[in-house]
Amino acid sequence: MRTKRLPFLDKCITIGQLNNRRLKKYMKYEVTFLPVGEGSGDAIVIRYGDDNSGYTLHVVDGGRNGTADTIINHINTYYPGYFIDHMVLSHADDDHATGLLGVMKKITVKHLWMNRPWLYAEQILHHFHGNFTLQGLIDDIKRRHPYLVDLEKLAIENNTVIHEVFRGNEIGAFSVLAPSRDRYINSIPDFGKTPTRYTEDAAVRGFGLRSLIEATKKKLEEKWDIETLASNTETSASNESSVVQYAVLGKEGVLLTADVGPIGLTEAANYAAQLQLNRPKFVQVPHHGSRHNVTPSVLNTWLGPKVAEGTKVGVAFCSVGSNKEDYPRGQVINAFMRRGFKVYSTRTKWISHYSGSGHPGTVPAVAEGFQPEVEGL
């Protein structure tokens, strides 16, 4: 076996048999990011397999309510007669969750992977200083997540198997790298849709205020050798609870990140080291290209160091709403490009990364260009 040094491991590792097994099994694939209309959101449809063993259909997130029809139409057009083997809800934000309900009403789903925060109410009850009974806290969390309650109910009615989704789970070809179960449970009291906790270590929930200072941001100049992406940044607790998935499809690693931030990406990288995984060649840009979700060190860990201009290492896809002209952020586009990853965005169209024949009529997508002026405070 050959060995390969990866900076985020800081040690010499051997490429594991796990990768070799997947390389043989999943040679054909399509990873398709669908448009979600205005606003933000993710809707990803993945098919992988071969003509002899059959194919697996794997759906990640469903955007908002209106995105359900987009997903249904795509599956019926390109995969007629398919059921969904695995449906994964990355985290409980509306722009990822609500569209899945409409999909489940029209297409059979065998396995639903989602985390339901009320299941862990007993573990977090002490954060609320007696303001809730256990059942009262469960009821309150459920009230704040009606679409998760509806998904659970519909899944039970349809005999869909519901799974928790934590680090270490295997979902078809995909390994779940984050979140760990403990980190997820510990973060629930800081979710925006959890009652306000009263423990002293309560996290600040000021992320919604960022839009209020948008107008005060100045432009910064960037060049290929000048990177202004912040080395210390944070995103919400809910975003950091996002499910991070990795698979080897064809001959390359595929990394799906949802809205995760530096904490979850670091945790995922550490677990990837334990699994002896190669760096991915296809990456989802976290949180629609927000600059609060990645740092230079995190990108170096996952994508590798900066490369010479024009070097191609891999491909990055970004889910961007049709009215989000300022996303993905320029600093993020440039940071991915410096590490050899061109960035492609959805906005009003769907984009597909594939091995094999792909979808009929697929046309080349246009990558985002390097941004000489980027956002700054």
Phi and psi in degrees as a GROMACS rama.xvg file:
@    title "Ramachandran Plot"
@    xaxis  label "Phi"
@    yaxis  label "Psi"
@TYPE xy
-88.6496  158.431  ARG-2
-114.534  158.436  THR-3
-144.942  133.838  LYS-4
-93.7501  124.844  ARG-5
-114.857  128.318  LEU-6
-54.9497  -37.053  PRO-7
-75.5888  -11.1855  PHE-8
-89.2402  -32.9338  LEU-9
55.0674  33.0223  ASP-10
-162.276  164.697  LYS-11
-85.5201  131.669  CYS-12
-126.898  166.497  ILE-13
-108.918  133.091  THR-14
-63.2154  123.563  ILE-15
-80.3779  164.439  GLY-16
-66.9916  -22.3427  GLN-17
-56.5825  -47.772  LEU-18
-62.0028  -44.1252  ASN-19
-61.6497  -39.1123  ASN-20
-61.94  -42.9326  ARG-21
-71.9661  -33.9611  ARG-22
-58.9927  -36.9062  LEU-23
-76.2501  -28.6619  LYS-24
-92.6182  -35.1523  LYS-25
-118.42  72.6612  TYR-26
-85.1444  -29.0713  MET-27
-108.312  139.95  LYS-28
-162.593  157.498  TYR-29
-135.793  126.845  GLU-30
-112.325  108.395  VAL-31
-117.222  124.057  THR-32
-98.3881  122.075  PHE-33
-96.7152  151.359  LEU-34
-70.247  148.662  PRO-35
-116.719  9.81752  VAL-36
80.0036  -152.889  GLY-37
-73.5571  159.399  GLU-38
80.8077  -159.71  GLY-39
-110.478  -178.618  SER-40
140.907  164.257  GLY-41
-126.506  145.668  ASP-42
-152.815  107.337  ALA-43
-124.864  129.792  ILE-44
-118.497  125.744  VAL-45
-125.68  131.835  ILE-46
-123.48  136.987  ARG-47
-148.402  155.701  TYR-48
144.449  -151.001  GLY-49
-153.962  168.978  ASP-50
-68.4423  -24.4975  ASP-51
-83.9205  -47.198  ASN-52
-89.7158  -12.5596  SER-53
94.9593  178.415  GLY-54
-123.175  153.857  TYR-55
-112.841  135.085  THR-56
-107.719  126.668  LEU-57
-131.991  115.696  HIS-58
-110.473  130.82  VAL-59
-118.987  113.411  VAL-60
67.2694  159.761  ASP-61
-136.14  15.6263  GLY-62
60.451  -152.586  GLY-63
-92.1069  -175.644  ARG-64
-52.0601  -45.2091  ASN-65
-66.7038  -18.3452  GLY-66
-75.225  -18.5654  THR-67
-55.6175  -46.067  ALA-68
-63.3409  -35.2011  ASP-69
-62.3991  -43.9211  THR-70
-66.6013  -46.2265  ILE-71
-59.9723  -46.5047  ILE-72
-63.7357  -38.5088  ASN-73
-64.7494  -45.62  HIS-74
-65.376  -43.9243  ILE-75
-66.5908  -29.9705  ASN-76
-78.0015  -45.6393  THR-77
-102.433  -19.6953  TYR-78
-133.379  53.9539  TYR-79
-60.293  136.322  PRO-80
86.4107  -4.78285  GLY-81
-77.7615  147.469  TYR-82
-102.469  165.953  PHE-83
-92.3383  116.315  ILE-84
-68.524  -45.5267  ASP-85
-136.494  124.777  HIS-86
-114.519  123.507  MET-87
-116.976  124.263  VAL-88
-97.5839  114.987  LEU-89
-67.4394  -39.7001  SER-90
-165.924  174.025  HIS-91
-88.3461  10.1779  ALA-92
-67.4799  145.372  ASP-93
-55.3931  -39.9649  ASP-94
-75.5514  2.5449  ASP-95
-117.965  -24.5681  HIS-96
-101.727  -41.3275  ALA-97
-66.9431  -31.2877  THR-98
-68.7141  -20.9219  GLY-99
-66.0965  -28.9299  LEU-100
-62.4018  -44.7523  LEU-101
-63.4052  -36.1891  GLY-102
-65.0733  -44.1395  VAL-103
-64.8264  -24.8536  MET-104
-73.8541  -22.0984  LYS-105
-112.532  -23.5626  LYS-106
-128.575  135.131  ILE-107
-64.2684  133.376  THR-108
-120.544  123.063  VAL-109
-79.6797  -43.0775  LYS-110
-134.562  128.801  HIS-111
-112.182  122.686  LEU-112
-109.14  110.314  TRP-113
-156.454  151.232  MET-114
-99.9587  131.794  ASN-115
-111.537  107.138  ARG-116
-61.0254  -26.3106  PRO-117
-68.2672  -18.3174  TRP-118
-66.1321  -16.8336  LEU-119
-113.353  21.4991  TYR-120
-60.4886  -37.2037  ALA-121
-62.842  -36.6299  GLU-122
-72.1712  -22.8744  GLN-123
-110.353  0.918096  ILE-124
-58.2256  -33.0727  LEU-125
-66.8355  -14.617  HIS-126
-73.8157  -10.0865  HIS-127
-113.026  13.3617  PHE-128
47.8721  44.0214  HIS-129
77.24  6.42402  GLY-130
-71.9506  -16.1145  ASN-131
-132.833  144.582  PHE-132
-77.1795  168.445  THR-133
-60.3535  -46.4522  LEU-134
-66.9767  -34.763  GLN-135
-63.279  -39.5469  GLY-136
-68.5143  -41.8396  LEU-137
-57.5186  -47.3141  ILE-138
-63.9636  -38.9867  ASP-139
-65.6972  -44.6198  ASP-140
-65.2198  -40.5938  ILE-141
-62.2464  -40.2862  LYS-142
-60.9172  -32.6524  ARG-143
-82.9238  -10.1003  ARG-144
-128.278  59.1592  HIS-145
-61.6605  -33.0507  PRO-146
-70.7448  -30.9809  TYR-147
-70.1552  -39.0242  LEU-148
-61.7539  -43.0498  VAL-149
-66.0619  -39.1345  ASP-150
-62.4196  -43.9092  LEU-151
-60.4671  -47.2665  GLU-152
-61.5882  -45.8051  LYS-153
-66.3514  -39.1659  LEU-154
-61.1391  -43.1073  ALA-155
-63.2544  -43.3564  ILE-156
-62.2451  -34.6118  GLU-157
-93.2216  5.68159  ASN-158
61.7519  29.5225  ASN-159
-81.0558  132.74  THR-160
-79.2932  125.95  VAL-161
-99.4813  131.559  ILE-162
-122.217  143.666  HIS-163
-64.8414  159.029  GLU-164
-137.058  102.763  VAL-165
-135.053  166.868  PHE-166
-48.3082  131.348  ARG-167
102.613  -18.3934  GLY-168
-69.0437  148.539  ASN-169
-112.483  121.972  GLU-170
-116.882  94.0913  ILE-171
59.2501  -125.038  GLY-172
-78.1087  -10.4307  ALA-173
-96.9078  138.733  PHE-174
-101.316  135.65  SER-175
-86.6137  121.111  VAL-176
-98.394  -21.2595  LEU-177
-164.893  155.525  ALA-178
-86.8442  158.708  PRO-179
-70.3869  155.662  SER-180
-61.7952  -44.1554  ARG-181
-64.3717  -43.4748  ASP-182
-65.3223  -38.5556  ARG-183
-60.5059  -49.8378  TYR-184
-61.9553  -43.2767  ILE-185
-65.2985  -22.4408  ASN-186
-89.2852  -14.479  SER-187
-56.0272  -42.5883  ILE-188
-60.3425  -17.7787  PRO-189
-100.754  2.93981  ASP-190
-65.1395  146.686  PHE-191
-62.5235  -23.7047  GLY-192
-106.497  27.8453  LYS-193
-112.892  145.465  THR-194
-53.4286  151.419  PRO-195
-62.7166  125.218  THR-196
-78.3366  163.246  ARG-197
-121.037  4.17679  TYR-198
-73.8383  155.699  THR-199
-66.9854  -24.8747  GLU-200
-90.2208  24.3121  ASP-201
-58.1908  135.23  ALA-202
-80.2564  152.302  ALA-203
-75.1488  133.507  VAL-204
-110.252  51.8697  ARG-205
-95.2581  14.7603  GLY-206
-65.6978  -31.1989  PHE-207
-68.1747  -15.322  GLY-208
-79.1113  -11.6359  LEU-209
-59.7467  -37.4369  ARG-210
-63.0109  -25.5024  SER-211
-71.2608  -22.9607  LEU-212
-104.627  8.41682  ILE-213
-56.0969  -39.2404  GLU-214
-68.1687  -18.804  ALA-215
-88.6157  -2.98666  THR-216
-74.8462  137.631  LYS-217
-99.7549  162.84  LYS-218
-88.9946  142.626  LYS-219
-116.31  151.25  LEU-220
-92.646  134.022  GLU-221
-126.379  147.097  GLU-222
-127.291  176.779  LYS-223
-57.2555  -36.3743  TRP-224
-99.2558  9.61676  ASP-225
-122.959  111.902  ILE-226
-115.889  128.107  GLU-227
-109.471  4.68955  THR-228
-58.8277  133.095  LEU-229
-64.4512  141.342  ALA-230
-85.8507  -17.0098  SER-231
-129.92  117.191  ASN-232
-152.73  169.525  THR-233
-150.464  158.054  GLU-234
-127.565  -177.184  THR-235
-72.3077  160.539  SER-236
-61.8563  -37.1621  ALA-237
-63.2541  -45.2233  SER-238
-60.7862  -41.4368  ASN-239
-68.0388  -13.712  GLU-240
-84.9074  0.383548  SER-241
-59.9096  144.92  SER-242
-77.0904  127.047  VAL-243
-106.644  125.525  VAL-244
-121.814  145.986  GLN-245
-136.842  136.584  TYR-246
-142.157  155.951  ALA-247
-99.8926  111.675  VAL-248
-118.317  129.273  LEU-249
64.5372  -126.748  GLY-250
-113.595  19.6215  LYS-251
-135.772  151.389  GLU-252
-77.8647  141.158  GLY-253
-120.335  124.105  VAL-254
-118.134  120.549  LEU-255
-110.288  126.902  LEU-256
-115.97  -15.3563  THR-257
52.6432  -127.038  ALA-258
-107.757  19.9381  ASP-259
-62.9614  156.838  VAL-260
-116.829  -165.109  GLY-261
-58.0383  -35.4781  PRO-262
-64.3102  -51.3025  ILE-263
-67.2147  -36.5339  GLY-264
-66.277  -36.5324  LEU-265
-68.9481  -43.7758  THR-266
-59.7136  -43.2868  GLU-267
-63.7629  -39.7526  ALA-268
-64.5244  -40.2736  ALA-269
-63.1211  -39.8617  ASN-270
-72.0737  -35.763  TYR-271
-59.5325  -35.9081  ALA-272
-63.6331  -40.8693  ALA-273
-63.8589  -35.6806  GLN-274
-82.1429  -4.95144  LEU-275
60.7368  48.0857  GLN-276
-91.4575  145.65  LEU-277
-73.9667  161.637  ASN-278
-62.8141  145.32  ARG-279
-73.3291  154.128  PRO-280
-104.991  -13.6257  LYS-281
-127.482  129.372  PHE-282
-136.283  138.282  VAL-283
-84.247  127.464  GLN-284
-69.752  122.021  VAL-285
-63.7862  143.447  PRO-286
50.7651  46.4804  HIS-287
61.4036  23.0475  HIS-288
88.5134  19.7619  GLY-289
-68.0171  143.553  SER-290
-85.3619  3.61391  ARG-291
-91.7647  2.02923  HIS-292
-112.856  -12.088  ASN-293
-134.004  152.626  VAL-294
-128.978  162.443  THR-295
-55.9369  -41.6143  PRO-296
-68.0396  -39.2888  SER-297
-64.2483  -41.5508  VAL-298
-67.3613  -38.1322  LEU-299
-61.0262  -38.6977  ASN-300
-61.6661  -48.3513  THR-301
-85.4784  -40.2557  TRP-302
-99.2578  -22.4143  LEU-303
104.866  176.295  GLY-304
-73.3059  171.142  PRO-305
-62.0036  147.808  LYS-306
-125.092  170.805  VAL-307
-65.5474  145.517  ALA-308
-56.3178  133.238  GLU-309
94.004  -8.61404  GLY-310
-73.8924  133.463  THR-311
-106.061  121.129  LYS-312
-110.285  -43.026  VAL-313
-163.851  -164.317  GLY-314
-131.778  143.054  VAL-315
-127.316  133.847  ALA-316
-110.391  146.63  PHE-317
-135.55  126.915  CYS-318
-82.2869  119.086  SER-319
-133.117  132.333  VAL-320
-66.6269  155.275  GLY-321
-64.6065  -22.1086  SER-322
-104.951  12.2982  ASN-323
-103.241  69.8871  LYS-324
-66.9629  -22.9205  GLU-325
-92.5864  11.5664  ASP-326
-122.223  149.585  TYR-327
-63.6821  151.968  PRO-328
-62.7895  145.322  ARG-329
-58.183  -39.5449  GLY-330
-61.1332  -35.8575  GLN-331
-74.2196  -44.9714  VAL-332
-53.8395  -51.4541  ILE-333
-62.6356  -39.4102  ASN-334
-64.1414  -41.1938  ALA-335
-66.7472  -42.4271  PHE-336
-63.558  -38.4875  MET-337
-61.3505  -24.1086  ARG-338
-101.735  15.0402  ARG-339
87.4296  15.6944  GLY-340
-114.287  109.38  PHE-341
-70.3492  145.422  LYS-342
-108.699  129.64  VAL-343
-120.774  135.304  TYR-344
-117.039  153.189  SER-345
-81.0383  -63.0181  THR-346
52.0362  -102.229  ARG-347
-102.269  5.38528  THR-348
-133.305  165.233  LYS-349
-99.0071  148.951  TRP-350
-128.726  146.156  ILE-351
-134.683  137.926  SER-352
-115.233  126.584  HIS-353
-150.763  162.766  TYR-354
-128.308  133.278  SER-355
107.47  -147.994  GLY-356
-80.4707  -22.1077  SER-357
68.5402  -162.447  GLY-358
-87.1889  142.252  HIS-359
-58.7362  136.952  PRO-360
78.3101  8.7881  GLY-361
-63.2058  134.077  THR-362
-115.952  152.411  VAL-363
-60.1614  136.786  PRO-364
-85.4112  158.842  ALA-365
-103.902  126.641  VAL-366
-77.3627  154.857  ALA-367
-64.8823  145.907  GLU-368
-90.9035  160.937  GLY-369
-63.3427  137.445  PHE-370
-104.639  109.515  GLN-371
-73.0192  -22.1944  PRO-372
-120.269  130.417  GLU-373
-130.252  172.101  VAL-374
-75.2236  145.946  GLU-375
-158.269  158.938  GLY-376
